[in-house]
Amino acid sequence: MKVNKKVAKVLAISAVMLSGVSLLNAAPTQAKSFSKAVTKIAGNGNYAIYHNVSNGGPSGKFTSTKYFKRGQIQSKKYVSTKKGNFWDIYVDGRHVGWVSEKFFARNQISVAKEVSLVSNPNYAFPTRDAINYVTNSQGTAVNPDKVNVSKAHISTKGGTVNYSYGKAKASVNISIYDGEEAGADKTPQKGFKTSSTWSGSSKSSSRNWNAAHHYSSETSGNTFRSNGLTLKTRLFQPRFVSLGYGQAADAMGQVGVIPEGITVNGGIFTTSMFTSSSNQHGHLVSYNLNALGSKTAAQNLTTMSWSNFKHYASNIKVSPYIKLGHGQSLGSSSSYIYVLANDNKYTNGPKSEEILQIRKSDMKINKIWTFSIASNRYIHNATFTNDGTMYALFHNGGNNHYEYWKVSLDGDAWKANEVGATKGSFISNSPVQGFAYSNGRFFIGFNDNIFQVSESGKAQKHYKFNVRRELEGMSANGSKLYVQFAQRAELTEGRI
């Protein structure tokens, strides 16, 4: 049967309208795609997320940004519509959907609220270290190196530092305090017999963390035992908490794959993540262990059910791309995460070191201090036990002993006192990989070895394992010791 062309056109329009899409809302023509994903920064508001978008605007609302605003957000494309720009977002590496550009923090520079520096002519604080993030007019993250600063470095004279990028502006007041020289006067106590371990990178991996198993997820936990200490798997972590290798267009995008340090407090587990062991900028990733009961599910963010993903995304927080130094020395209180952002390539000398206070609520730097504990004692390992106390470990190689320092916050100044020392090197061929403190005991971790000493430095226990994976940070909280292993990143828990 022949159909009149005019009738056919009417029938075609009717069919499209019945399907829920009008010809006026056909596929958008003003689309912008990127070969690699850019990093987006969430704002404060909650917005709808949609399945579809066209020239007329979005359609198919199915969820809200409230579940995802603390995750790592990336995008490969956006479209311009009659209702504004909409971006197709990925969260923690998983494709989610379309959201209004209004959701993002646009034309903003986020910086620490306060910076307090110890006066030191031998160290100049890089003022860009105070930056949490910088965004352009579309809410896309900009490398902090591109930000204009009124003073690039500060050492002995404070004042206001101004930051600008396009229409974005911010400022921070930097104060200076006079440090006090601390004396090392503790007599080292008898230590352990010096032993050795394997050195370099991990000699093994978890069961599936290898090319033969395509780096697939682990399906069961581990138990490691030594000298009365039993460590059991608490959480296998995702390989990436973002899109993976080569998919990010900027340094701020990839979260993983190298862990360096950990802290656990009140059920909140935080780890530092880097793309390279040589980087001094990276991300902190926090997991709410109280809400994530499974040992293995977090590995599968991109494949788990949608309802499970919303739950996990709501209980995982990712910091902006910030200065973390080596990222091995962490600690936390109920409200803050603390980072000793030191340079592990700097052996010893008069440089000051940075302490970052990061809000758990939004994973942004709240305050920065610098400090020095004593002449030519540069700290490479430390832990924080509360909002005003840091314990630091110093290897006095010239005198063949370890020193333990309590560093306390007094007003805006950190003041140090030596509390103990232990003779010997513990391990002859490996650097310290983790340091923790709890209930008058220090725990010093090397690959496959953990040493327990009293606060005064008396040798107590030596735990020797055969995991053959790098130990990447330790944390002690009450009667529990947490130890992280690399390849795949695995948090273990034991009683001490």
matplotlib code that plots the C-alpha trace (Angstrom):
import matplotlib.pyplot as plt

x = [0.0, 1.3, 1.5, 1.3, 4.6, 2.9, 1.0, 4.3, 6.0, 3.1, 3.3, 7.0, 6.7, 3.9, 6.0, 8.9, 6.7, 5.1, 8.6, 9.1, 11.5, 10.5, 12.4, 13.2, 15.2, 17.2, 20.8, 22.8, 24.9, 27.2, 29.1, 32.7, 34.7, 38.2, 40.6, 41.3, 39.3, 39.6, 39.2, 36.1, 35.7, 32.4, 30.7, 28.5, 25.0, 23.1, 22.0, 20.1, 21.9, 20.3, 20.6, 20.2, 20.8, 19.8, 19.5, 16.5, 18.1, 18.4, 16.0, 15.7, 16.6, 17.7, 20.0, 21.6, 25.1, 24.7, 26.1, 29.2, 30.4, 33.3, 34.5, 37.0, 35.0, 36.2, 34.6, 35.4, 32.7, 30.0, 27.1, 25.6, 21.8, 19.1, 19.3, 23.1, 26.1, 25.8, 28.8, 29.0, 30.8, 32.7, 33.0, 35.8, 36.3, 32.7, 30.5, 27.5, 25.6, 24.9, 25.0, 24.6, 27.8, 26.4, 27.2, 31.0, 33.0, 33.7, 36.3, 37.5, 40.8, 40.6, 43.5, 44.4, 42.8, 46.0, 49.7, 52.2, 55.9, 58.9, 61.4, 64.2, 66.7, 67.6, 64.1, 61.6, 58.0, 56.5, 53.3, 51.6, 51.7, 48.7, 46.5, 43.7, 42.5, 42.0, 39.2, 38.3, 34.9, 33.6, 34.7, 37.7, 40.7, 43.8, 47.4, 48.4, 51.7, 49.6, 48.3, 49.7, 51.0, 52.2, 55.0, 56.3, 58.3, 58.4, 61.0, 61.5, 58.9, 55.2, 52.3, 49.4, 49.9, 47.4, 46.5, 44.8, 43.8, 41.4, 38.5, 39.4, 41.1, 42.1, 44.5, 46.0, 47.7, 51.1, 52.5, 56.0, 57.1, 60.5, 61.5, 63.3, 66.3, 65.6, 68.3, 68.9, 69.8, 68.4, 70.8, 70.0, 68.7, 69.7, 68.2, 67.6, 70.2, 70.6, 69.1, 68.4, 65.5, 64.9, 65.3, 63.8, 60.3, 57.9, 59.1, 55.6, 52.0, 48.5, 47.1, 45.6, 47.8, 49.8, 49.6, 48.7, 45.5, 45.0, 45.3, 41.8, 40.1, 41.0, 38.1, 39.4, 41.5, 44.9, 46.2, 49.8, 51.2, 54.4, 55.4, 51.8, 50.7, 48.1, 47.3, 44.1, 42.8, 40.4, 40.1, 41.5, 41.5, 40.6, 43.5, 42.4, 39.8, 39.5, 39.9, 43.1, 46.4, 46.6, 43.0, 43.4, 44.4, 46.0, 48.2, 45.2, 43.1, 44.5, 44.1, 46.5, 48.2, 51.0, 50.1, 52.6, 51.0, 47.9, 46.0, 43.0, 40.9, 37.2, 36.7, 37.9, 40.8, 42.9, 45.7, 47.9, 48.0, 50.4, 50.9, 54.6, 57.0, 58.9, 55.8, 55.3, 51.7, 49.0, 45.6, 44.3, 41.6, 39.4, 37.2, 34.5, 35.2, 32.1, 29.9, 32.0, 31.8, 33.2, 36.9, 36.8, 33.9, 35.7, 37.9, 34.9, 33.6, 33.1, 31.3, 29.2, 25.5, 24.3, 22.8, 26.1, 28.1, 26.0, 26.6, 30.4, 30.7, 29.0, 31.5, 34.7, 36.2, 39.0, 41.1, 42.1, 45.5, 47.7, 51.2, 51.8, 55.6, 56.5, 53.0, 54.2, 53.7, 50.0, 47.8, 44.2, 41.9, 38.1, 37.9, 41.2, 43.9, 47.5, 50.3, 54.0, 54.7, 58.4, 60.9, 62.2, 65.1, 66.5, 68.7, 69.4, 70.0, 68.5, 65.3, 61.9, 59.2, 55.5, 52.6, 49.2, 45.9, 43.2, 39.5, 37.9, 34.6, 35.7, 39.3, 40.8, 43.8, 42.6, 46.0, 49.7, 52.6, 56.3, 58.6, 62.2, 62.8, 66.6, 69.8, 70.3, 67.5, 65.2, 62.3, 61.3, 58.8, 56.1, 52.6, 49.9, 47.9, 45.6, 45.1, 48.2, 50.6, 53.0, 55.6, 58.7, 61.4, 64.9, 67.7, 70.9, 73.1, 76.4, 75.8, 74.0, 70.7, 67.1, 65.6, 61.9, 60.6, 57.3, 56.3, 53.5, 51.4, 51.7, 49.6, 50.8, 54.2, 55.3, 57.8, 59.9, 61.2, 63.2, 61.4, 63.6, 66.3, 67.3, 70.7, 71.3, 69.9, 67.2, 67.4, 70.7, 69.5, 66.0, 64.6, 61.7, 58.4, 56.0, 55.9, 53.1, 52.4, 49.9, 49.7, 53.3, 54.7, 56.3, 56.1, 58.8, 58.1, 60.4, 59.7, 58.5, 59.7, 58.0, 59.8, 58.0, 59.8, 58.7, 58.3, 61.8, 63.3, 63.5, 63.3, 60.2, 59.2, 60.3, 57.6, 59.1, 56.8, 57.2, 54.8, 57.4, 55.3, 56.3, 55.0, 53.3, 52.5, 51.2, 48.8, 48.0, 44.8, 44.1, 44.7, 44.7, 47.6, 46.9, 49.5, 49.2, 50.9, 51.4, 50.4, 47.4, 47.0, 45.7, 44.8, 45.4, 44.4, 45.7, 45.6, 48.7]
y = [0.0, 3.4, 6.1, 9.8, 11.5, 14.0, 11.2, 9.3, 12.3, 12.7, 9.0, 9.2, 12.2, 10.5, 7.4, 9.3, 11.3, 8.1, 6.7, 9.7, 11.7, 14.6, 15.5, 18.8, 16.9, 14.8, 13.9, 17.0, 18.7, 20.7, 18.0, 18.2, 15.0, 14.4, 11.6, 11.2, 12.1, 15.4, 15.7, 17.4, 18.9, 18.6, 21.7, 21.8, 21.3, 18.2, 17.7, 15.0, 12.5, 11.5, 8.6, 10.7, 14.2, 16.0, 19.5, 20.2, 19.1, 15.9, 13.1, 9.9, 11.1, 8.1, 9.2, 12.1, 13.5, 13.2, 9.7, 10.6, 14.1, 12.9, 10.4, 10.9, 12.4, 12.4, 13.0, 12.4, 14.6, 17.2, 18.6, 22.1, 22.1, 24.6, 24.0, 24.5, 22.2, 18.6, 16.3, 12.5, 11.5, 8.6, 8.2, 6.1, 4.6, 3.7, 5.3, 7.0, 9.4, 13.0, 15.9, 19.7, 21.7, 23.6, 20.7, 21.4, 24.0, 26.5, 29.3, 28.4, 28.1, 26.1, 26.7, 25.9, 28.2, 28.7, 28.2, 28.5, 28.2, 27.8, 30.5, 28.8, 30.5, 27.0, 26.2, 28.1, 26.9, 26.4, 28.4, 26.2, 23.4, 25.1, 24.5, 21.9, 22.4, 25.0, 24.9, 26.7, 28.1, 24.5, 23.0, 21.1, 20.8, 22.8, 21.9, 24.0, 24.9, 27.1, 29.2, 32.7, 33.4, 36.6, 34.9, 31.5, 30.7, 31.9, 31.2, 33.8, 36.6, 35.9, 37.8, 37.3, 35.1, 35.7, 33.1, 33.6, 31.7, 33.4, 34.6, 32.4, 34.0, 33.0, 34.1, 32.6, 34.3, 32.8, 33.3, 32.7, 31.3, 30.9, 27.3, 25.8, 23.6, 20.2, 18.1, 14.4, 13.1, 9.7, 6.7, 4.0, 0.8, -2.6, -3.5, -6.6, -8.7, -7.1, -9.2, -8.8, -9.2, -9.0, -5.5, -3.7, -4.2, -7.0, -10.5, -11.9, -10.8, -11.7, -14.7, -12.9, -9.8, -10.9, -11.0, -14.7, -13.9, -10.5, -8.7, -9.9, -9.5, -11.6, -13.8, -14.9, -13.3, -14.2, -15.0, -14.2, -15.3, -14.7, -14.8, -14.5, -11.8, -12.9, -10.5, -11.2, -9.5, -6.6, -5.1, -5.7, -2.3, -1.4, -1.4, 2.1, 4.4, 6.2, 5.4, 3.3, 3.5, 6.1, 7.2, 10.4, 13.6, 15.2, 14.4, 14.9, 12.1, 8.7, 7.4, 4.5, 2.2, 2.6, 2.8, 4.3, 4.8, 4.2, 5.4, 3.9, 5.7, 5.2, 2.7, 5.2, 3.7, 6.2, 5.4, 7.5, 6.6, 7.6, 7.0, 6.7, 6.1, 9.3, 11.6, 13.9, 14.7, 12.2, 11.3, 10.2, 7.6, 6.9, 3.9, 3.7, 0.2, 0.4, 0.4, -1.9, -5.3, -7.3, -8.1, -8.3, -6.3, -3.0, -4.4, -4.5, -1.0, -1.1, -4.4, -4.7, -4.1, -0.5, -0.5, -1.8, 0.8, 3.6, 2.3, 1.9, 5.3, 6.9, 5.4, 6.0, 9.5, 10.7, 13.8, 16.3, 15.9, 17.4, 17.6, 14.4, 14.1, 10.4, 9.8, 7.1, 9.0, 9.4, 9.6, 10.6, 11.8, 11.8, 14.8, 15.1, 13.2, 14.2, 13.8, 14.4, 15.5, 14.9, 14.2, 10.7, 11.5, 14.1, 12.1, 14.6, 18.3, 21.6, 21.7, 22.2, 19.6, 20.1, 18.8, 18.8, 18.7, 17.4, 17.5, 14.0, 15.6, 16.8, 15.6, 19.1, 20.6, 22.7, 23.8, 23.5, 23.8, 23.4, 22.2, 21.1, 18.8, 19.3, 20.1, 17.9, 15.5, 15.2, 12.9, 10.2, 8.2, 9.5, 8.9, 11.0, 9.8, 12.8, 16.5, 17.7, 14.8, 13.3, 10.6, 10.6, 8.1, 9.1, 6.7, 8.0, 6.0, 7.7, 6.4, 3.2, 3.7, 4.8, 7.8, 8.3, 11.8, 13.1, 16.3, 18.3, 21.2, 24.3, 27.1, 27.3, 25.7, 22.0, 21.3, 18.1, 16.1, 12.8, 10.0, 7.0, 5.3, 1.8, 0.5, -1.2, -1.1, -3.8, -4.6, -4.0, -3.9, -2.3, 1.1, 1.5, 0.9, 1.7, 3.3, 3.2, 3.9, 2.7, 2.4, 3.1, 0.9, 1.7, -0.6, -0.3, -2.1, -3.4, -5.8, -9.0, -7.8, -5.8, -4.8, -3.8, -1.6, 0.3, 4.1, 4.4, 2.1, -1.2, -4.2, -6.3, -8.4, -9.3, -10.5, -12.1, -13.0, -14.6, -12.5, -11.3, -8.2, -4.7, -3.5, -0.2, 1.5, 0.6, 2.1, 1.2, 2.0, 0.7, -3.0, -3.3, -3.1, -2.5, -3.4, -2.8, -4.9, -4.1, -5.9, -6.0, -3.3, -5.3, -4.0, -6.5, -6.3, -8.0, -7.7, -6.5]
z = [0.0, -1.0, 1.7, 1.0, 1.9, 4.1, 6.0, 6.4, 7.9, 10.4, 11.3, 11.8, 14.1, 16.1, 16.5, 17.9, 20.3, 21.5, 22.3, 24.7, 22.5, 20.3, 17.1, 18.7, 21.4, 19.0, 19.7, 20.8, 18.1, 20.4, 22.0, 23.2, 23.7, 25.2, 24.3, 28.0, 31.1, 32.9, 36.6, 38.0, 41.4, 43.2, 44.7, 47.8, 46.3, 45.4, 41.8, 39.8, 37.6, 34.4, 31.9, 28.8, 27.5, 24.3, 22.9, 25.0, 28.2, 30.4, 30.8, 32.8, 36.3, 38.4, 41.2, 43.0, 43.4, 47.2, 47.0, 44.9, 45.8, 47.9, 45.3, 42.4, 39.6, 36.0, 32.6, 28.9, 27.4, 27.9, 25.8, 25.6, 25.9, 26.3, 30.0, 30.2, 30.0, 31.2, 31.8, 31.5, 34.7, 36.1, 39.9, 41.5, 38.0, 37.3, 34.7, 36.4, 34.1, 33.1, 35.6, 35.3, 35.2, 38.1, 40.3, 40.0, 41.9, 39.2, 39.2, 42.6, 44.4, 47.7, 50.1, 53.7, 56.2, 58.1, 57.6, 60.6, 59.8, 62.1, 61.2, 59.3, 56.9, 55.6, 54.3, 52.2, 52.3, 48.8, 49.0, 46.4, 48.9, 50.6, 47.6, 47.7, 44.2, 41.4, 38.9, 35.7, 34.6, 33.9, 37.3, 35.7, 37.9, 36.9, 37.8, 40.8, 39.0, 36.7, 39.5, 40.0, 43.5, 45.1, 46.9, 45.7, 48.8, 52.5, 55.1, 57.8, 57.2, 57.1, 55.6, 53.2, 50.1, 47.2, 44.6, 41.3, 38.2, 35.7, 37.7, 40.7, 43.7, 47.2, 50.0, 53.1, 56.0, 56.9, 60.4, 61.6, 65.0, 66.6, 67.1, 70.1, 69.8, 71.5, 73.1, 72.5, 75.9, 76.3, 76.8, 74.2, 75.7, 74.6, 71.3, 69.1, 67.4, 63.9, 61.2, 57.4, 55.1, 51.3, 49.9, 47.0, 45.7, 46.6, 45.9, 45.8, 45.5, 46.6, 44.8, 41.8, 41.6, 38.6, 34.8, 34.8, 36.7, 35.0, 38.3, 39.1, 42.5, 45.5, 46.8, 50.2, 53.0, 54.4, 57.9, 58.8, 62.2, 64.1, 67.8, 69.1, 66.6, 64.1, 61.2, 59.3, 56.2, 56.9, 53.4, 49.9, 48.2, 44.6, 42.2, 41.2, 42.8, 39.4, 35.8, 35.2, 33.5, 30.7, 30.9, 32.8, 30.9, 33.9, 36.9, 39.3, 37.8, 38.5, 42.1, 42.5, 42.2, 44.8, 48.6, 51.0, 54.4, 56.6, 59.6, 61.3, 63.9, 64.8, 62.0, 59.4, 57.4, 55.3, 53.0, 50.8, 47.0, 44.3, 40.6, 41.1, 44.0, 43.0, 43.3, 46.2, 45.3, 45.5, 47.0, 50.4, 50.2, 53.2, 53.8, 56.5, 57.8, 60.0, 56.9, 54.6, 56.1, 53.2, 53.0, 49.2, 47.7, 47.5, 44.7, 42.5, 42.3, 38.5, 38.4, 41.7, 41.6, 41.3, 44.9, 46.3, 44.4, 45.8, 49.3, 48.7, 47.0, 50.0, 52.3, 50.3, 50.2, 48.0, 48.7, 46.0, 44.4, 47.2, 48.5, 50.6, 50.5, 51.0, 52.3, 54.8, 58.0, 58.8, 61.8, 62.6, 65.3, 65.3, 63.0, 61.2, 59.2, 59.8, 57.3, 57.8, 54.2, 54.2, 51.4, 51.6, 49.2, 51.7, 54.1, 56.9, 57.4, 58.6, 56.5, 58.1, 57.6, 56.8, 58.9, 57.2, 59.0, 56.7, 57.5, 57.4, 56.4, 52.9, 52.7, 52.2, 53.9, 56.9, 58.3, 57.7, 60.1, 59.6, 62.4, 63.2, 66.2, 66.6, 64.7, 61.7, 62.6, 59.6, 60.4, 57.9, 60.0, 62.3, 63.6, 65.2, 68.1, 68.6, 67.5, 69.4, 69.6, 67.1, 67.8, 65.5, 64.8, 64.0, 62.9, 64.3, 62.0, 63.1, 66.7, 65.6, 67.4, 67.0, 68.8, 69.7, 70.0, 71.3, 69.4, 71.0, 69.7, 71.9, 70.5, 66.9, 67.5, 67.6, 70.4, 70.6, 73.5, 73.2, 75.1, 74.4, 72.3, 71.3, 70.3, 67.0, 63.5, 63.8, 60.1, 58.2, 54.6, 54.5, 55.4, 57.9, 56.1, 58.9, 62.4, 65.0, 68.7, 71.2, 75.0, 75.7, 72.9, 69.5, 66.5, 63.8, 60.6, 57.9, 55.1, 56.8, 60.2, 63.0, 66.2, 69.4, 71.9, 75.0, 75.0, 76.6, 73.9, 75.7, 73.2, 73.7, 70.7, 67.2, 64.8, 61.7, 58.8, 55.3, 53.3, 50.8, 49.9, 50.9, 54.1, 53.3, 56.5, 60.0, 62.5, 66.1, 67.9, 71.4, 71.4, 67.6, 65.1, 61.4, 58.8, 55.0, 52.4, 48.7, 45.5, 46.0, 48.7, 51.7, 55.1, 57.9, 61.5, 64.7, 68.4, 70.4]

ax = plt.figure().add_subplot(projection="3d")
ax.plot(x, y, z, "-o")
ax.set_aspect("equal")
plt.show()
